[in-house]
Amino acid sequence: MEDVSIVNTIERIEAALARAEAASREAADLRARHEQLKSSVSHSLDNLDTLIESLRR
């Protein structure tokens, strides 16, 4: 009976590890998307600044 308990425990540990690995991959994807979004917003703000400056002249 103890062998079954050990096997169940190992299976639960492996499942938790798989979830943690999946979450880590998702976090890496989110970081990359965040950086792309920051870059895009920065570029858009630069364009708006240029447009506003040209209207002031």
MIDO-460770 format. One record per residue: residue in three letters; chain; x, y, z negated of N, C-alpha, C, O in turn. Coordinates in steps of 0.2 Angstrom, whole numbers. Atoms other than C-alpha are relative to their C-alpha. Example, Ala and Ser with C-alpha at 12.3 -4.5 7.8 and 13.67 -1.06 7.14 Angstrom:
<aa = ALA ch = A n.xx = 4 n.yy = -6 n.zz = 0 ca.xx = 62 ca.yy = -22 ca.zz = -39 c.xx = 4 c.yy = 6 c.zz = 0 o.xx = 9 o.yy = 5 o.zz = -3>
<aa = SER ch = A n.xx = -4 n.yy = -6 n.zz = 1 ca.xx = 68 ca.yy = -5 ca.zz = -36 c.xx = -4 c.yy = 5 c.zz = -3 o.xx = -1 o.yy = 11 o.zz = -4>
END
This chain:
<aa = MET ch = A n.xx = 4 n.yy = -6 n.zz = 0 ca.xx = 0 ca.yy = 0 ca.zz = 0 c.xx = 4 c.yy = 6 c.zz = 0 o.xx = 3 o.yy = 11 o.zz = 3>
<aa = GLU ch = A n.xx = -4 n.yy = -6 n.zz = 0 ca.xx = 14 ca.yy = 12 ca.zz = -4 c.xx = 3 c.yy = 1 c.zz = 7 o.xx = 4 o.yy = 7 o.zz = 9>
<aa = ASP ch = A n.xx = -3 n.yy = -1 n.zz = -7 ca.xx = 21 ca.yy = 9 ca.zz = 14 c.xx = -5 c.yy = 4 c.zz = 4 o.xx = -3 o.yy = 9 o.zz = 8>
<aa = VAL ch = A n.xx = 6 n.yy = -4 n.zz = -4 ca.xx = 4 ca.yy = 16 ca.zz = 21 c.xx = 1 c.yy = 7 c.zz = -2 o.xx = 0 o.yy = 11 o.zz = 2>
<aa = SER ch = A n.xx = -1 n.yy = -7 n.zz = 2 ca.xx = 6 ca.yy = 31 ca.zz = 10 c.xx = 6 c.yy = 4 c.zz = 3 o.xx = 5 o.yy = 10 o.zz = 5>
<aa = ILE ch = A n.xx = -6 n.yy = -3 n.zz = -3 ca.xx = 23 ca.yy = 34 ca.zz = 16 c.xx = -1 c.yy = 2 c.zz = 7 o.xx = 1 o.yy = 7 o.zz = 10>
<aa = VAL ch = A n.xx = 1 n.yy = -1 n.zz = -7 ca.xx = 18 ca.yy = 32 ca.zz = 34 c.xx = -5 c.yy = 6 c.zz = 1 o.xx = -3 o.yy = 10 o.zz = 5>
<aa = ASN ch = A n.xx = 5 n.yy = -5 n.zz = 0 ca.xx = 3 ca.yy = 44 ca.zz = 31 c.xx = 4 c.yy = 7 c.zz = -1 o.xx = 3 o.yy = 12 o.zz = 2>
<aa = THR ch = A n.xx = -4 n.yy = -6 n.zz = 2 ca.xx = 15 ca.yy = 57 ca.zz = 23 c.xx = 4 c.yy = 2 c.zz = 6 o.xx = 5 o.yy = 8 o.zz = 8>
<aa = ILE ch = A n.xx = -4 n.yy = -2 n.zz = -6 ca.xx = 27 ca.yy = 56 ca.zz = 38 c.xx = -4 c.yy = 3 c.zz = 5 o.xx = -2 o.yy = 7 o.zz = 9>
<aa = GLU ch = A n.xx = 5 n.yy = -2 n.zz = -5 ca.xx = 13 ca.yy = 58 ca.zz = 50 c.xx = -2 c.yy = 7 c.zz = -1 o.xx = -2 o.yy = 11 o.zz = 3>
<aa = ARG ch = A n.xx = 2 n.yy = -6 n.zz = 2 ca.xx = 7 ca.yy = 73 ca.zz = 41 c.xx = 6 c.yy = 5 c.zz = 1 o.xx = 5 o.yy = 11 o.zz = 3>
<aa = ILE ch = A n.xx = -6 n.yy = -5 n.zz = 0 ca.xx = 25 ca.yy = 81 ca.zz = 40 c.xx = 1 c.yy = 1 c.zz = 8 o.xx = 2 o.yy = 7 o.zz = 10>
<aa = GLU ch = A n.xx = -1 n.yy = -1 n.zz = -7 ca.xx = 27 ca.yy = 78 ca.zz = 59 c.xx = -5 c.yy = 4 c.zz = 3 o.xx = -4 o.yy = 8 o.zz = 8>
<aa = ALA ch = A n.xx = 5 n.yy = -4 n.zz = -3 ca.xx = 10 ca.yy = 86 ca.zz = 63 c.xx = 1 c.yy = 7 c.zz = -2 o.xx = 0 o.yy = 12 o.zz = 2>
<aa = ALA ch = A n.xx = -2 n.yy = -7 n.zz = 3 ca.xx = 15 ca.yy = 101 ca.zz = 52 c.xx = 5 c.yy = 3 c.zz = 4 o.xx = 5 o.yy = 9 o.zz = 6>
<aa = LEU ch = A n.xx = -6 n.yy = -2 n.zz = -4 ca.xx = 31 ca.yy = 102 ca.zz = 61 c.xx = -2 c.yy = 2 c.zz = 7 o.xx = 0 o.yy = 7 o.zz = 10>
<aa = ALA ch = A n.xx = 2 n.yy = -2 n.zz = -7 ca.xx = 23 ca.yy = 102 ca.zz = 78 c.xx = -4 c.yy = 6 c.zz = 0 o.xx = -4 o.yy = 10 o.zz = 5>
<aa = ARG ch = A n.xx = 4 n.yy = -7 n.zz = 0 ca.xx = 11 ca.yy = 116 ca.zz = 73 c.xx = 5 c.yy = 6 c.zz = -1 o.xx = 4 o.yy = 11 o.zz = 2>
<aa = ALA ch = A n.xx = -5 n.yy = -5 n.zz = 2 ca.xx = 26 ca.yy = 126 ca.zz = 66 c.xx = 3 c.yy = 2 c.zz = 7 o.xx = 5 o.yy = 7 o.zz = 8>
<aa = GLU ch = A n.xx = -4 n.yy = -2 n.zz = -6 ca.xx = 35 ca.yy = 124 ca.zz = 83 c.xx = -4 c.yy = 3 c.zz = 5 o.xx = -2 o.yy = 8 o.zz = 8>
<aa = ALA ch = A n.xx = 4 n.yy = -4 n.zz = -5 ca.xx = 20 ca.yy = 129 ca.zz = 93 c.xx = -1 c.yy = 7 c.zz = -2 o.xx = -1 o.yy = 11 o.zz = 2>
<aa = ALA ch = A n.xx = 1 n.yy = -7 n.zz = 2 ca.xx = 17 ca.yy = 144 ca.zz = 82 c.xx = 6 c.yy = 4 c.zz = 2 o.xx = 6 o.yy = 10 o.zz = 3>
<aa = SER ch = A n.xx = -7 n.yy = -4 n.zz = -2 ca.xx = 36 ca.yy = 149 ca.zz = 85 c.xx = 0 c.yy = 2 c.zz = 7 o.xx = 2 o.yy = 7 o.zz = 9>
<aa = ARG ch = A n.xx = 0 n.yy = -1 n.zz = -8 ca.xx = 34 ca.yy = 147 ca.zz = 104 c.xx = -5 c.yy = 6 c.zz = 1 o.xx = -4 o.yy = 11 o.zz = 5>
<aa = GLU ch = A n.xx = 5 n.yy = -5 n.zz = -1 ca.xx = 18 ca.yy = 158 ca.zz = 103 c.xx = 3 c.yy = 7 c.zz = -3 o.xx = 1 o.yy = 12 o.zz = 1>
<aa = ALA ch = A n.xx = -3 n.yy = -6 n.zz = 3 ca.xx = 27 ca.yy = 171 ca.zz = 92 c.xx = 5 c.yy = 3 c.zz = 5 o.xx = 5 o.yy = 9 o.zz = 6>
<aa = ALA ch = A n.xx = -5 n.yy = -2 n.zz = -5 ca.xx = 41 ca.yy = 172 ca.zz = 105 c.xx = -3 c.yy = 3 c.zz = 6 o.xx = -1 o.yy = 8 o.zz = 9>
<aa = ASP ch = A n.xx = 3 n.yy = -2 n.zz = -6 ca.xx = 29 ca.yy = 174 ca.zz = 119 c.xx = -3 c.yy = 7 c.zz = -2 o.xx = -3 o.yy = 12 o.zz = 2>
<aa = LEU ch = A n.xx = 3 n.yy = -6 n.zz = 2 ca.xx = 20 ca.yy = 188 ca.zz = 109 c.xx = 5 c.yy = 6 c.zz = 0 o.xx = 4 o.yy = 11 o.zz = 1>
<aa = ARG ch = A n.xx = -6 n.yy = -5 n.zz = 0 ca.xx = 37 ca.yy = 197 ca.zz = 106 c.xx = 2 c.yy = 2 c.zz = 7 o.xx = 2 o.yy = 8 o.zz = 8>
<aa = ALA ch = A n.xx = -2 n.yy = -2 n.zz = -6 ca.xx = 41 ca.yy = 197 ca.zz = 124 c.xx = -6 c.yy = 4 c.zz = 3 o.xx = -4 o.yy = 9 o.zz = 7>
<aa = ARG ch = A n.xx = 6 n.yy = -4 n.zz = -3 ca.xx = 23 ca.yy = 203 ca.zz = 129 c.xx = 0 c.yy = 7 c.zz = -3 o.xx = -1 o.yy = 12 o.zz = 0>
<aa = HIS ch = A n.xx = 0 n.yy = -7 n.zz = 3 ca.xx = 25 ca.yy = 217 ca.zz = 116 c.xx = 6 c.yy = 4 c.zz = 2 o.xx = 4 o.yy = 10 o.zz = 4>
<aa = GLU ch = A n.xx = -6 n.yy = -3 n.zz = -3 ca.xx = 42 ca.yy = 222 ca.zz = 123 c.xx = -2 c.yy = 3 c.zz = 7 o.xx = -1 o.yy = 9 o.zz = 8>
<aa = GLN ch = A n.xx = 3 n.yy = -2 n.zz = -6 ca.xx = 34 ca.yy = 223 ca.zz = 140 c.xx = -5 c.yy = 6 c.zz = 0 o.xx = -4 o.yy = 11 o.zz = 3>
<aa = LEU ch = A n.xx = 5 n.yy = -5 n.zz = 1 ca.xx = 20 ca.yy = 233 ca.zz = 134 c.xx = 3 c.yy = 7 c.zz = -2 o.xx = 1 o.yy = 12 o.zz = 0>
<aa = LYS ch = A n.xx = -4 n.yy = -6 n.zz = 2 ca.xx = 31 ca.yy = 245 ca.zz = 125 c.xx = 3 c.yy = 4 c.zz = 5 o.xx = 3 o.yy = 10 o.zz = 6>
<aa = SER ch = A n.xx = -3 n.yy = -3 n.zz = -5 ca.xx = 41 ca.yy = 248 ca.zz = 140 c.xx = -5 c.yy = 3 c.zz = 5 o.xx = -4 o.yy = 9 o.zz = 7>
<aa = SER ch = A n.xx = 5 n.yy = -3 n.zz = -5 ca.xx = 26 ca.yy = 251 ca.zz = 151 c.xx = -3 c.yy = 6 c.zz = -3 o.xx = -4 o.yy = 11 o.zz = 1>
<aa = VAL ch = A n.xx = 3 n.yy = -6 n.zz = 4 ca.xx = 18 ca.yy = 263 ca.zz = 138 c.xx = 5 c.yy = 6 c.zz = 0 o.xx = 4 o.yy = 12 o.zz = 2>
<aa = SER ch = A n.xx = -5 n.yy = -5 n.zz = 0 ca.xx = 35 ca.yy = 272 ca.zz = 137 c.xx = 0 c.yy = 4 c.zz = 7 o.xx = 1 o.yy = 10 o.zz = 8>
<aa = HIS ch = A n.xx = -1 n.yy = -3 n.zz = -7 ca.xx = 36 ca.yy = 274 ca.zz = 156 c.xx = -6 c.yy = 4 c.zz = 2 o.xx = -6 o.yy = 10 o.zz = 5>
<aa = SER ch = A n.xx = 6 n.yy = -4 n.zz = -1 ca.xx = 18 ca.yy = 280 ca.zz = 157 c.xx = 0 c.yy = 7 c.zz = -4 o.xx = -2 o.yy = 12 o.zz = -1>
<aa = LEU ch = A n.xx = -1 n.yy = -6 n.zz = 4 ca.xx = 21 ca.yy = 293 ca.zz = 143 c.xx = 5 c.yy = 5 c.zz = 4 o.xx = 4 o.yy = 11 o.zz = 4>
<aa = ASP ch = A n.xx = -4 n.yy = -4 n.zz = -4 ca.xx = 36 ca.yy = 299 ca.zz = 153 c.xx = -3 c.yy = 3 c.zz = 6 o.xx = -2 o.yy = 9 o.zz = 7>
<aa = ASN ch = A n.xx = 3 n.yy = -3 n.zz = -6 ca.xx = 26 ca.yy = 301 ca.zz = 168 c.xx = -5 c.yy = 6 c.zz = -2 o.xx = -6 o.yy = 11 o.zz = 2>
<aa = LEU ch = A n.xx = 4 n.yy = -5 n.zz = 3 ca.xx = 13 ca.yy = 311 ca.zz = 158 c.xx = 3 c.yy = 6 c.zz = -2 o.xx = 1 o.yy = 12 o.zz = 0>
<aa = ASP ch = A n.xx = -4 n.yy = -6 n.zz = 2 ca.xx = 26 ca.yy = 322 ca.zz = 151 c.xx = 2 c.yy = 4 c.zz = 7 o.xx = 2 o.yy = 10 o.zz = 7>
<aa = THR ch = A n.xx = -3 n.yy = -4 n.zz = -6 ca.xx = 33 ca.yy = 326 ca.zz = 169 c.xx = -6 c.yy = 3 c.zz = 3 o.xx = -5 o.yy = 9 o.zz = 5>
<aa = LEU ch = A n.xx = 6 n.yy = -3 n.zz = -3 ca.xx = 15 ca.yy = 329 ca.zz = 175 c.xx = -2 c.yy = 7 c.zz = -4 o.xx = -3 o.yy = 12 o.zz = -1>
<aa = ILE ch = A n.xx = 2 n.yy = -6 n.zz = 4 ca.xx = 11 ca.yy = 341 ca.zz = 161 c.xx = 5 c.yy = 6 c.zz = 1 o.xx = 3 o.yy = 11 o.zz = 1>
<aa = GLU ch = A n.xx = -5 n.yy = -5 n.zz = -1 ca.xx = 28 ca.yy = 350 ca.zz = 163 c.xx = -1 c.yy = 3 c.zz = 7 o.xx = -1 o.yy = 9 o.zz = 8>
<aa = SER ch = A n.xx = 1 n.yy = -3 n.zz = -7 ca.xx = 24 ca.yy = 352 ca.zz = 182 c.xx = -6 c.yy = 5 c.zz = 0 o.xx = -6 o.yy = 10 o.zz = 4>
<aa = LEU ch = A n.xx = 6 n.yy = -4 n.zz = 0 ca.xx = 7 ca.yy = 360 ca.zz = 178 c.xx = 1 c.yy = 6 c.zz = -4 o.xx = -2 o.yy = 11 o.zz = -3>
<aa = ARG ch = A n.xx = -2 n.yy = -7 n.zz = 4 ca.xx = 15 ca.yy = 373 ca.zz = 166 c.xx = 3 c.yy = 5 c.zz = 4 o.xx = 4 o.yy = 11 o.zz = 3>
<aa = ARG ch = A n.xx = -4 n.yy = -5 n.zz = -4 ca.xx = 25 ca.yy = 380 ca.zz = 180 c.xx = -4 c.yy = 4 c.zz = 4 o.xx = -1 o.yy = 8 o.zz = 8>
END
